[in-house]
Amino acid sequence: MALVDVYNNCTGIQSTGLNATHVLTIINIVVNGLIGIWLGFSFKKNYETTKSVKDYFINESKQLSLEYSEFTVLLCSKKISPSECLVWFKKMTKKIENHQSVLKLEFILEPKILEAHNKFKVEFTKTTFFNENFTKNKLDLPIDIQFLVNEHLSYFADANNKLVISIIKCKRK
């Protein structure tokens, strides 16, 4: 300790201890550090939560798309009856309505997959072919109806892909 006093005396520095300015500066540094740490953890948690929610909805959208593809394969391969088609359309309508309504609660976006689905459902079930073959066990789709099915699958996939991109880009409410 004596060596420090000798150095301070030689350089003209006087030991005055901590004054109020030093205490306030130290408190300011500590408080700002704690606020910074709190903000860092808050932003990280919010980011992780948002990412998890987005991942969930993206996976749900992929699942809907997969179910749509599987249905069109069944349709085009003569493995489904008209009454089974109606059941599938009703089930899928409910799933898509639920998916979109929850999406709208979480995010600021306007999904269009229900429109794509309803357009397909109406156009397919209103065809003369569908109505004339309603009592059959399995549908044997002619080429023009297969084209209609594939066109609507493409339309649905496009709407679903746009929805996934919107989910990635949008902000939560």
Secondary structure, DSSP 8 states (H G I E B T S, - for coil): -HHHHHHHHHHT-------HHHHHHHHHHHHHHHHHHHHHHHHHHHHHHHHHHHHHHHHHHHHHHHHHHHHHHHHHTT---HHHHHHHHHHHHHHHHHHHHHHHHHBS----HHHHHHHHHHHHHTSHHHHHTTTSSS----HHHHHHHHHHHHHHHHHHHHHHHHHHH--B-
